[in-house]
Amino acid sequence: MSKVSASIVALMLFTMPFYGCASMVKQEIKVEPIVEKAELKAPVALVVPNSKVYGTETYIDNYFWLRNKVDPSVISYLNEENQYAVLKLKPTEKLQEDLYKEMLGRIKEADSSVPEKIGNYYYYSRTEPNKQYKIYCRKYFNLDGIEEIVLDLNVLAQDKKYFALGAYKVSPNGKYVAYSTDTDGSESYTLYIKEIQTSQILTDIIPNTSDSLEWSNDSQMFFYTVLDATKRPYQAYRHRIDGDYKSDIMVYQENDGAYFLNISKTKSKSYLIFKSASNISSETRYISANKPLEILNLLIPRKYGVDYSVESRDNKLYILTNDNAPNYKLVIAPFKDPSEKNWREIIPQWETVKMDDIQVFKNFIVISEREDATKKVLVINMKNFDLRHIDFPEAVYNVELNDNNTFDTNILRFNYESMTTPPTTFDYDMETNTRTQIKQREVLGGYDPNKYESEKVFVKATDGAMIPVSLVHKKDFIKDGKSPLLMYGYGSYGINTDPYFSSTNISLLDRGFTYAIANVRGGSELGKKWYEAGKFLNKKNTFNDFINVAEYLVKEKYTSSDKLVAQGGSAGGMLMGAIANMRPDLFKTIIAQVPFVDVINTMMDSTLPLTTTEYDEWGDPNKKEYYEYMKSYSPYDNVKVQAYPNMLVTAGLNDPRVGYWEPAKFVAKLRANKTDKNTLILKTNMGAGHGGASGRYDYLKDIAYNYAFMLDTLGIKDIQPTIIINPIPVISPLSVTTSPIPNNIPSLTPSLMPTTPIIIPSITPSSMPTNSSLPSKI
């Protein structure tokens, strides 16, 4: 589903938004019990040729029948594959259990998030031992008050095999919480309204919604979106508390199948924003949050390839847009007439810096940007017009801005992490340029960050492009080609894969692994051009980049081909399928999670979810040029008679983004063609969707399964690392409680000050000032 719903957890595994595939019948699926067999044989899928005409070509698909979810033989085949997977990995069961316990031993099971003050309450979430899901809570006025449970997901998830929370919005008056749930992984949510103090669930229960919702400021009504037959949020409705949803008024319908509708509220709480967005274009409508009965106003008409987001301040609109600025620029416009003729540029676009996001406060503007595949945060003080980058101590890191729901504040809350530093929450005073560490995630089991080190290298691609790669390993690591390495990649939709901390990865690092993130083309780590160089008729750059990085890691003796593992999910799963076909000799093991591998059949079927919006990413296959190019790399269509690496392929039966049949068909075709005796496993979660298991303990078990598969196929005889019962404190580079931000970037000289209406001079990113005065005409 592209960048419309991007998330950090996606970076960690495979839940980042991506191309979907199926309108599926919801049903209770019987999972067959595991039966011991005298002789373990891999399942063989029936060959049932199905003929289609695509353009001038007659296309034969031998495994098309696997798409029929209501056919008992399909479920029987998936169960047989699952049985085979269990039996094949039975020798690793103890290893799986040991890995699970080891990873669980690093997690503080009873923990809580940093409280955020909204209105008269402090809101936070917490977890309890042996409970799979979060408990959302609040305290009135101060943190010493009595805890009030807003929503206990464990109660809602009771007796359910799968559970996911969608929308979660407390009304401005604090009386109600509107929330939505998904209990099968299909991402079709049912919406509920709860009166918090009485715990009463109101009668207005609304089915088939997305996870998008916003309240009017009077707390008497809210707006939500519903899904069409292809799982696309396309209609926005206004609902009054205690009303019958069947009488709700539709305020907008998005008729273009390439656009998804989302609702938000500006930080100033002044306006409700209704944004229609495709992969590359967007359009916004708005109404006053104080006048919810108004008709929606169109802000700026859509233009192909132009994306923009909007915030408000002092009756002006702050617009971040890529209109004639591929790496985005920031403009202001009068509220009464925000048309392009009235735009005034605040921050111009730069060739080597991409602006990702803005947050607008009463007295400050904060810009999240990236340069050389590194995240940066720029703070503009609108009272004295100073600019300042927040300084970070490590070369390889990630920083994410929190929601920061308070408009009139000088405190910016952000989360910092690196491949060795656990996630750390800071409150940064934008007035005094000091920061206070609020919380750092505790990593139990004796984790010591000083035992590990991370680095960033740039690998030269075949065509000369320089590919950023982030790596982490133990400090005593020796580059002799004898160590195992896990290499992760994604490279689609312009989604960035930033270096992150993973407590589960410690289990690999302590066993001698290096973990590498390859920022291949198709992401936006190096700006818009990097994205465009990995899409449409340039998609093969994504695959070649990954292969070039793998070759470099072998050449530089970080690892060797017989110890190299590749992993990716969703669009990254397509990457895994492509490299398996192109260079099976380069990798010992490949893990493809919910992989988009049946490109031609899916993209030629406009009745499937998300297909038409994907034309902006892969191209329209109804055009011969795009059809032939897609077919030349589509993993399913390029399986050949050859030896393949060990492969673990996963699927979710209720996955609305990548239909379960894509990995199932891919594995069936691999089984029929591969000439090796390497392990090939298809593991289908029969009660989940795109993200796999929903509970935090089940999630760890899935990771333990993947790690056990890796270790087993690499022939690594496991020696369980020692877990220290009484953990030592984590000492990170950011453990200083309060520290001034150094003025380490040169100030603007008077000769560089602008004389034009542009407020910030068009200077190179490397000379962006830490403390620069700006003209006062904002």
C-alpha positions in Angstrom: 0.0 0.0 0.0 3.0 2.2 -0.4 4.1 5.0 2.0 0.5 5.8 3.0 0.9 3.6 6.1 4.6 3.3 6.7 5.9 2.1 10.1 9.2 1.5 12.1 8.2 -2.0 13.0 8.0 -2.7 9.3 11.7 -2.0 9.0 12.4 -4.6 11.5 10.6 -7.4 9.7 8.1 -7.1 6.9 5.1 -5.2 8.0 5.9 -2.1 6.0 3.1 -1.2 3.6 3.2 -2.9 0.4 1.4 -4.3 -2.5 -1.6 -6.3 -1.7 -3.3 -9.1 -3.3 -6.5 -10.5 -2.3 -10.1 -10.1 -1.7 -10.7 -13.2 0.3 -13.5 -15.0 2.0 -13.2 -15.0 5.7 -13.7 -18.4 7.2 -12.6 -20.7 10.0 -9.8 -22.8 8.6 -9.2 -26.2 10.0 -5.5 -26.9 10.7 -4.7 -30.5 10.3 -2.8 -32.2 13.2 0.8 -33.1 12.6 1.2 -36.8 11.8 4.5 -38.5 12.0 5.5 -40.1 8.7 7.8 -43.0 8.1 9.4 -41.3 5.2 9.6 -37.5 5.0 8.8 -36.4 1.5 8.2 -32.8 0.3 4.6 -32.0 -0.8 4.0 -32.0 -4.5 1.3 -29.6 -5.8 -0.9 -30.7 -8.6 -0.2 -29.2 -12.0 -3.5 -27.9 -13.4 -2.7 -25.6 -16.4 -4.8 -22.5 -16.6 -4.7 -20.4 -19.7 -5.1 -16.6 -19.9 -4.5 -14.1 -22.7 -2.4 -11.1 -21.7 -2.2 -8.7 -24.6 -1.0 -10.9 -27.5 0.5 -13.6 -25.2 -1.2 -16.8 -24.1 0.0 -17.2 -20.5 -0.1 -20.7 -18.9 -0.2 -20.9 -15.1 0.1 -24.4 -13.7 -0.7 -23.4 -10.1 -3.5 -20.9 -10.5 -5.8 -23.3 -8.6 -4.1 -22.4 -5.4 -5.9 -19.0 -5.4 -9.2 -20.7 -4.6 -9.3 -20.3 -0.8 -12.7 -22.0 -0.4 -11.5 -25.2 -2.2 -10.7 -27.8 0.5 -7.9 -29.2 -1.6 -6.1 -25.8 -1.3 -6.4 -25.8 2.4 -5.3 -29.5 2.4 -2.2 -28.6 0.4 -1.3 -25.7 2.7 -1.7 -27.9 5.8 0.5 -30.6 4.1 3.2 -28.0 3.6 2.9 -26.9 7.2 3.2 -30.5 8.4 6.3 -30.9 6.2 7.8 -27.8 7.7 7.2 -29.0 11.3 8.7 -32.4 10.6 11.6 -31.0 8.6 12.6 -28.6 11.4 11.8 -31.1 14.2 15.5 -31.5 15.0 15.6 -27.8 15.7 12.8 -27.7 18.2 15.1 -27.5 21.3 17.1 -24.8 19.5 13.9 -22.9 18.8 12.9 -23.1 22.4 16.3 -22.0 23.6 16.4 -19.1 21.2 12.9 -18.0 22.3 13.8 -18.1 26.0 17.0 -16.3 25.3 15.3 -13.5 23.4 12.5 -13.3 26.0 15.2 -13.0 28.7 16.3 -9.7 27.2 12.8 -8.1 27.4 11.4 -6.4 30.4 8.0 -8.0 30.4 6.4 -5.5 32.8 7.1 -2.2 31.2 5.4 1.1 30.3 5.7 3.8 27.7 6.7 7.4 28.4 3.5 9.3 29.5 2.2 12.0 27.3 0.1 14.9 28.6 -3.0 15.5 26.5 -5.6 17.8 28.0 -5.9 17.0 31.7 -4.6 13.5 31.5 -1.3 11.7 31.1 -1.7 8.9 28.7 0.6 5.8 28.4 0.6 2.1 27.7 2.1 -0.7 29.7 2.6 -4.5 29.4 2.3 -7.2 32.0 4.1 -10.6 32.2 2.5 -13.4 30.3 0.1 -11.1 28.5 0.4 -10.8 24.8 -0.9 -7.2 24.3 -0.7 -3.7 25.6 -2.9 -2.1 28.2 -3.7 1.6 27.5 -4.0 3.8 30.6 -4.2 7.3 31.9 -3.9 9.3 35.0 -5.7 12.6 35.8 -3.7 15.7 36.2 -0.5 14.2 37.6 1.5 10.9 37.4 0.8 10.3 41.1 -2.9 9.9 40.5 -5.0 6.8 40.3 -4.6 4.8 37.1 -7.6 4.5 34.9 -7.6 1.7 32.2 -8.7 3.1 28.9 -8.4 -0.1 26.9 -7.0 -3.5 27.8 -6.2 -5.3 24.6 -5.7 -8.6 26.4 -9.4 -8.5 27.4 -10.4 -7.7 23.8 -8.2 -10.4 22.4 -9.4 -13.1 24.8 -10.0 -16.4 22.9 -8.9 -14.9 19.6 -6.1 -16.5 17.6 -5.3 -13.1 16.1 -5.8 -9.5 17.3 -4.7 -6.1 16.1 -5.7 -2.7 17.2 -6.4 -0.2 14.4 -7.7 3.3 15.3 -7.2 4.4 18.9 -8.5 8.0 19.6 -9.6 9.5 22.9 -12.2 12.3 22.5 -11.0 15.8 23.2 -13.1 16.0 26.3 -11.6 12.7 27.6 -15.0 11.0 27.9 -14.8 8.5 25.1 -12.3 6.3 23.2 -13.0 5.3 19.7 -11.1 2.2 18.7 -11.2 -0.5 16.0 -10.0 -4.1 15.9 -9.1 -6.8 13.4 -9.4 -10.4 14.5 -8.2 -12.3 11.4 -5.4 -10.3 9.8 -7.5 -9.1 6.9 -7.1 -5.4 7.9 -10.8 -4.9 7.8 -11.6 -3.3 11.2 -14.7 -3.1 13.3 -15.1 0.3 15.1 -16.3 0.7 18.7 -16.9 3.6 21.0 -16.3 3.2 24.7 -17.3 5.5 27.6 -14.1 5.4 29.5 -15.3 6.0 33.1 -18.2 3.5 33.0 -16.4 1.0 30.6 -19.7 0.9 28.6 -19.5 0.0 24.9 -22.0 2.2 23.1 -24.4 0.7 20.6 -22.8 2.3 17.5 -20.6 -0.5 16.3 -19.3 0.1 12.7 -17.9 -2.7 10.5 -15.6 -2.7 7.5 -13.5 0.4 8.5 -9.9 1.3 8.1 -7.6 2.4 10.9 -8.2 6.1 10.2 -10.4 8.2 12.5 -10.5 11.8 14.0 -12.8 13.6 16.5 -14.4 17.0 16.1 -13.3 19.4 18.8 -16.7 19.3 20.6 -16.3 15.5 21.1 -19.9 14.9 19.9 -18.9 13.3 16.5 -16.0 11.8 14.7 -15.0 11.0 11.1 -13.9 7.6 9.8 -13.2 5.8 6.6 -14.7 2.6 5.2 -13.2 0.0 2.7 -14.4 -0.9 -0.8 -14.3 -4.4 -2.2 -10.6 -4.2 -2.8 -9.8 -3.2 0.8 -9.2 0.5 -0.2 -10.3 3.2 2.3 -12.4 5.3 -0.1 -15.3 6.9 1.8 -15.3 9.3 4.8 -18.3 9.4 7.1 -19.4 11.6 9.9 -20.8 9.8 12.9 -22.6 11.3 15.9 -22.2 9.6 19.3 -25.0 7.2 20.1 -26.3 7.4 16.5 -27.0 4.5 14.1 -24.0 4.2 11.8 -26.4 3.3 9.0 -27.6 6.9 9.1 -24.1 8.4 9.0 -23.5 11.1 6.5 -20.8 10.4 3.8 -18.7 13.6 3.5 -16.4 12.5 0.7 -15.8 9.6 -1.7 -12.6 8.9 -3.5 -13.5 7.4 -6.8 -10.0 7.0 -8.2 -8.9 3.4 -7.4 -5.3 4.5 -7.1 -6.0 6.8 -4.2 -6.4 5.9 -0.5 -8.3 8.2 1.9 -6.9 9.1 5.3 -8.1 11.5 8.0 -5.9 13.5 10.4 -6.0 16.7 12.5 -3.4 19.5 12.4 -1.2 19.9 15.5 -3.0 23.2 16.2 -6.2 21.2 16.5 -7.8 23.8 14.1 -8.5 21.6 11.1 -9.5 18.1 10.1 -7.5 17.0 7.0 -8.9 14.5 4.5 -6.0 13.4 2.4 -6.3 11.3 -0.8 -3.0 9.8 -1.7 -1.6 7.4 -4.3 2.0 6.1 -4.3 3.2 9.4 -5.8 0.4 12.0 -5.7 -2.0 13.5 -3.2 -4.8 15.9 -2.7 -6.2 17.4 0.5 -9.6 18.6 1.7 -10.3 20.2 5.1 -12.9 21.5 7.4 -12.7 23.4 10.7 -12.5 20.9 13.6 -14.8 23.3 15.5 -17.4 23.2 12.7 -17.8 19.5 11.8 -21.0 20.1 9.8 -19.3 22.2 7.2 -18.8 20.9 3.6 -15.2 19.9 2.9 -13.0 22.5 1.2 -10.5 21.5 -1.5 -7.0 22.8 -0.6 -4.9 22.2 -3.7 -6.2 20.1 -6.7 -4.3 16.9 -7.4 -1.5 16.9 -9.9 0.1 13.7 -11.1 3.4 13.1 -9.3 2.8 15.9 -6.8 2.6 15.0 -3.1 2.0 17.5 -0.2 1.2 17.5 3.4 -0.3 20.4 5.4 0.0 22.0 8.9 -1.4 25.3 10.2 -0.1 28.2 12.3 -1.2 31.8 12.7 -3.9 31.5 10.0 -1.3 30.4 7.5 -0.8 27.0 6.0 2.6 25.3 6.0 2.9 23.0 3.0 5.6 20.4 2.5 5.5 19.6 -1.2 7.6 18.0 -4.0 6.0 20.3 -6.6 8.9 21.2 -8.9 11.1 20.0 -6.0 11.7 16.2 -6.0 13.4 16.3 -2.6 10.6 18.5 -1.2 10.4 22.2 -0.2 8.5 24.0 2.5 6.2 26.9 1.6 3.6 29.0 3.4 0.3 30.1 2.0 -2.6 32.3 3.2 -5.5 30.3 4.5 -8.0 32.2 2.4 -6.3 31.4 -0.9 -3.5 28.7 -0.7 -3.2 28.4 -4.5 0.3 28.1 -5.9 0.4 31.8 -7.0 0.4 32.8 -3.3 3.1 30.4 -2.1 6.1 31.8 -0.4 9.1 29.5 -0.1 10.6 29.0 3.4 13.0 26.2 2.8 14.0 25.4 -0.8 14.8 21.9 -2.0 18.3 20.7 -2.0 19.9 18.3 -4.4 21.4 16.1 -1.7 18.9 16.5 1.2 15.4 15.2 1.3 12.8 16.6 3.6 10.7 13.8 5.0 8.3 15.5 7.4 7.5 18.7 9.3 6.0 19.4 12.7 4.6 22.9 13.2 4.4 24.3 16.8 3.3 27.7 18.0 6.8 29.1 18.0 8.9 26.4 16.2 9.0 24.4 13.0 10.8 21.1 13.1 11.9 19.3 9.9 12.9 15.7 9.6 15.4 15.3 6.8 18.0 13.0 5.5 21.4 13.4 3.8 23.8 10.6 2.7 21.4 8.0 4.1 21.5 9.6 7.5 18.5 11.1 9.4 18.7 14.7 10.7 16.5 17.0 12.6 16.4 20.8 11.9 14.7 23.1 14.4 13.6 26.7 13.4 12.8 29.1 16.2 10.1 31.3 14.7 10.6 34.0 17.4 14.2 34.9 16.6 14.4 32.9 13.3 17.4 30.8 14.4 18.1 27.4 12.7 19.7 24.6 14.5 20.4 20.9 13.8 20.1 18.6 16.7 23.5 16.9 17.3 23.8 13.1 17.6 26.9 11.3 18.8 27.0 8.2 16.6 27.7 7.9 12.9 25.1 5.2 12.3 21.8 5.9 14.0 18.1 6.5 13.5 15.9 9.3 15.0 12.1 9.4 14.9 10.0 12.4 16.0 7.1 11.5 18.3 3.6 12.7 17.6 4.1 15.7 19.9 0.4 16.4 20.2 0.8 19.7 22.1 0.9 22.8 19.9 1.9 25.4 22.4 5.1 24.0 23.8 8.9 24.4 23.5 9.5 20.6 24.1 10.2 18.3 21.2 10.1 14.6 22.0 12.0 12.2 19.8 13.3 8.7 19.9 16.9 7.9 19.2 18.5 4.5 18.6 21.4 2.9 16.8 22.4 -0.6 16.0 24.1 -0.8 19.4 22.1 1.8 21.4 18.6 0.7 22.6 15.6 3.0 21.8 16.0 6.1 23.9 13.3 8.8 24.4 14.4 12.5 24.8 12.7 15.7 25.5 14.5 18.4 23.6 14.0 22.0 24.7 13.8 24.0 21.5 14.2 27.3 23.4 17.4 26.4 25.4 18.8 23.8 23.0 19.2 21.2 25.8 17.8 17.7 26.0 16.7 15.4 28.8 16.8 11.6 28.6 13.3 10.4 29.6 13.6 6.7 29.1 15.8 4.1 27.6 14.5 0.6 26.8 16.0 -1.8 29.2 17.8 -4.8 27.7 18.0 -7.5 30.2 20.4 -10.5 30.2 23.6 -8.5 30.7 23.6 -6.6 27.4 26.7 -4.4 27.1 26.7 -2.1 24.1 30.5 -1.7 24.4 30.8 -5.3 23.1 29.5 -4.3 19.7 30.2 -1.8 17.0 28.4 -0.5 13.9 29.7 1.0 10.7 28.5 2.4 7.4 30.1 1.6 4.1 29.3 2.7 0.6 29.5 -0.1 -2.0 30.0 0.6 -5.7 27.3 -0.8 -7.9 28.1 -2.2 -11.4 26.9 1.1 -12.9 28.9 3.2 -10.5 26.2 4.1 -8.0 27.3 4.1 -4.3 25.0 1.9 -2.2 24.8 2.7 1.6 25.2 -0.3 3.9 24.9 -0.3 7.7 26.5 -3.1 9.6 26.8 -4.3 13.2 28.9 -7.0 14.7 31.0 -7.7 17.9 34.1 -5.6 18.4 36.3 -8.7 18.3 35.0 -9.5 14.8 37.7 -10.5 12.4 37.3 -10.1 8.6 38.5 -13.5 7.6 35.5 -14.8 5.6 34.6 -17.4 8.2 31.8 -15.6 10.0 28.1 -15.9 9.1 26.2 -12.8 8.0 22.5 -11.9 7.7 21.8 -9.3 5.0 18.4 -7.5 4.9 16.9 -5.5 2.0 13.7 -3.9 0.9 14.0 -1.2 -1.8 10.5 -0.2 -2.9 8.0 2.7 -2.7 10.7 5.1 -1.6 10.5 3.6 1.9 13.6 4.0 3.9 15.3 1.2 5.9 17.1 3.1 8.7 19.6 1.4 11.1 17.7 0.3 14.2 18.3 -1.6 17.4 17.1 -5.2 17.7 17.4 -7.1 21.0 16.6 -10.3 19.1 19.5 -9.7 16.7 21.8 -10.0 19.8 21.3 -13.7 19.6 22.9 -13.7 16.2 25.7 -11.2 17.0 26.7 -13.3 20.0 26.9 -16.3 17.7 29.4 -14.5 15.5 27.0 -13.0 12.9 27.3 -9.6 11.3 23.9 -8.0 10.5 23.8 -5.8 7.4 21.1 -3.5 6.0 21.6 -2.7 2.3 19.9 0.5 1.2 19.3 -0.5 -2.3 17.7 1.7 -5.0 14.0 1.9 -4.7 14.2 3.4 -1.2 14.7 7.1 -0.6 17.8 7.0 1.6 19.7 9.1 -0.9 16.7 11.2 -2.0 14.1 11.1 -4.7 16.5 10.1 -7.5 17.5 7.0 -5.5 13.9 6.0 -5.4 13.2 6.6 -9.1 16.3 4.6 -10.0 14.7 1.6 -8.5 11.2 1.6 -9.9 9.3 1.2 -13.2 11.8 0.2 -15.9 14.7 0.6 -13.5 13.4 -2.0 -11.0 16.3 -4.4 -11.7 18.7 -2.0 -10.1 17.2 -3.0 -6.8 18.1 -6.6 -7.3 21.5 -5.9 -8.8 22.4 -3.5 -6.0 21.6 -6.2 -3.4 23.8 -8.7 -5.3 26.6 -6.1 -5.6 26.5 -5.6 -1.9 26.6 -9.3 -1.2 29.6 -9.7 -3.5 31.4 -6.9 -1.7 30.7 -8.4 1.7 32.2 -11.7 0.4 35.1 -10.0 -1.3 36.0 -7.9 1.8 35.7 -11.1 3.9 32.9 -10.1 6.2 31.6 -13.5 5.3 31.6 -16.1 2.5 28.9 -17.4 0.2 28.4 -20.6 2.3 27.7 -18.5 5.4 25.6 -15.7 3.8 21.9 -15.4 4.6 19.5 -12.9 2.9 16.2 -11.8 4.3 13.3 -9.6 3.1 9.6 -9.4 3.3 6.7 -8.2 1.2 8.4 -6.1 -1.6 11.6 -7.2 0.0 10.3 -10.7 -0.5 10.1 -10.0 -4.2 13.8 -9.0 -3.9 14.5 -12.3 -2.2 12.8 -14.2 -5.0 14.7 -12.3 -7.7 18.1 -12.9 -6.2 17.3 -16.6 -5.7 16.7 -16.8 -9.4 19.6 -14.6 -10.5 22.4 -15.6 -8.2 21.5 -18.8 -6.2 25.3 -19.5 -5.9 25.9 -16.4 -3.9 23.6 -17.2 -0.9 23.5 -20.2 1.4 20.1 -19.4 2.8 17.2 -17.1 1.9 14.2 -16.1 4.0 11.4 -14.6 2.0 8.5 -13.4 4.2 5.1 -12.9 2.6 6.9 -12.3 -0.7 5.3 -10.5 -3.6 6.5 -12.9 -6.3 3.7 -13.5 -8.7 4.0 -10.1 -10.3 2.4 -10.6 -13.7 -0.7 -12.5 -12.6 -1.4 -10.1 -9.8 -0.7 -6.9 -11.7 -2.9 -8.0 -14.6 -5.8 -8.5 -12.2 -7.4 -5.2 -11.4 -10.1 -6.8 -9.2 -7.4 -7.6 -6.6 -6.8 -5.1 -3.8 -4.3 -2.3 -4.5 -3.5 -3.4 -8.1 -4.3 -0.1 -9.9 -2.5 2.0 -7.4 0.6 -0.1 -7.9 0.8 1.1 -11.5 2.7 4.1 -10.1 5.3 1.8 -8.6 5.8 -1.0 -11.2 4.1 0.3 -14.3 0.9 -0.6 -16.1 1.4 -4.2 -17.4 -1.4 -3.6 -20.0 1.3 -1.6 -21.8 3.6 -4.0 -23.6 6.9 -2.3 -22.5 6.0 -2.7 -18.8 4.5 -6.2 -19.2 7.7 -7.5 -20.8 9.9 -5.8 -18.3 7.9 -7.1 -15.3 7.9 -10.6 -16.7 11.7 -10.5 -17.1 12.1 -10.2 -13.3 8.9 -11.6 -11.8 10.3 -14.3 -9.4 7.4 -16.8 -10.1 7.9 -16.4 -13.9 11.7 -16.8 -13.7 12.0 -20.0 -11.7 14.2 -22.3 -13.7 15.8 -25.7 -13.6 18.8 -25.1 -11.4 20.1 -25.4 -7.9 18.6 -23.0 -5.3 19.8 -22.0 -1.8 18.0 -23.2 1.3 14.8 -21.2 1.4 12.1 -20.4 4.1 9.0 -18.8 2.5 6.2 -17.6 4.7 2.6 -16.6 4.0 -0.5 -15.4 5.9 -3.8 -17.0 4.9 -5.8 -13.8 5.4 -3.2 -11.4 4.0 -4.9 -8.6 2.1 -1.6 -7.2 0.7 0.2 -10.2 -0.6 -2.2 -13.1 -1.3 -1.1 -16.3 0.4 -1.2 -18.1 -3.0 1.8 -16.0 -4.2 4.3 -17.7 -1.9 2.4 -21.0 -2.2 2.7 -21.0 -6.0 6.3 -19.9 -5.9 7.3 -22.8 -3.6 5.3 -25.2 -5.7 7.1 -24.2 -8.9 10.5 -24.2 -7.1 9.8 -27.8 -5.9 9.1 -28.9 -9.5 12.3 -27.3 -10.9 15.1 -27.1 -8.4 17.9 -29.6 -8.8 19.4 -29.5 -5.3 18.7 -31.2 -2.0 18.6 -28.0 0.0 15.8 -27.3 2.4 12.7 -25.6 1.0 9.9 -24.7 3.4 6.5 -23.0 3.0 5.1 -21.9 6.3 1.6 -20.5 6.2 0.0 -18.8 9.2 -3.6 -20.1 8.9 -5.1 -17.4 11.1 -3.1 -14.2 10.4 -2.4 -11.7 7.6 0.5 -9.7 6.3 2.3 -9.1 9.7 2.2 -12.7 10.9 1.6 -13.5 14.6 0.0 -10.6 16.5 0.9 -11.3 20.1 4.4 -10.3 21.4 5.2 -13.8 22.6 4.1 -15.4 19.4 6.1 -12.9 17.5 9.2 -13.9 19.3 8.5 -17.5 18.6 8.3 -16.7 14.9 11.7 -15.0 15.0 13.2 -18.0 17.0 11.9 -20.3 14.2 13.6 -18.2 11.5 16.9 -18.1 13.4 16.8 -21.8 14.0 16.2 -22.4 10.3 19.2 -20.1 9.6 21.6 -21.8 12.1 20.5 -25.3 11.0 21.0 -24.6 7.3 24.4 -23.0 8.0 25.4 -26.0 9.9 26.2 -24.0 13.0 26.2 -26.2 16.1 24.6 -24.0 18.6 26.2 -22.9 21.9 23.8 -20.9 23.9 25.3 -17.6 25.0 25.4 -17.0 28.7 22.5 -14.9 30.0 23.3 -12.9 33.1 20.5 -13.0 35.6 21.2 -9.6 37.2 21.8 -7.4 34.1 24.4 -4.6 34.1 23.1 -1.1 33.3 23.1 -0.1 29.6 25.6 2.7 29.2 24.8 4.4 25.9 26.4 7.4 24.2 23.3 9.3 25.0 23.0 8.6 28.7 23.8 12.2 29.7 20.7 13.6 31.3 21.0 17.2 30.1 23.4 18.5 27.5 23.7 21.7 25.4 23.7 21.3 21.7 27.1 22.4 20.4 27.3 25.1 17.7 29.5 23.0 15.4 28.1 24.2 12.1 29.3 27.5 10.7 26.9 30.5 10.9 25.7 32.3 7.8 27.8 35.2 6.8 26.0 38.5 6.0 26.9 38.1 2.3 24.8 35.0 2.2 21.7 36.6 3.7 18.8 36.6 1.1 17.6 39.8 -0.5 14.7 38.0 -2.3 11.3 36.9 -0.8 12.9 33.5 -0.1 13.3 33.4 3.6 16.2 30.9 3.9 19.0 31.2 1.4 19.6 28.3 -1.0 22.8 27.1 0.5 24.4 23.7 0.4 23.3 21.3 3.1 26.8 21.0 4.5 26.8 24.7 5.3 23.3 24.7 6.8 23.7 27.0 9.9 23.4 25.8 13.4 22.4 29.3 14.6 21.4 31.6 11.9 19.3 34.7 11.9 16.4 34.9 9.4 14.4 37.8 8.2 11.2 38.4 10.2 8.8 38.4 7.4 7.1 35.0 7.9 
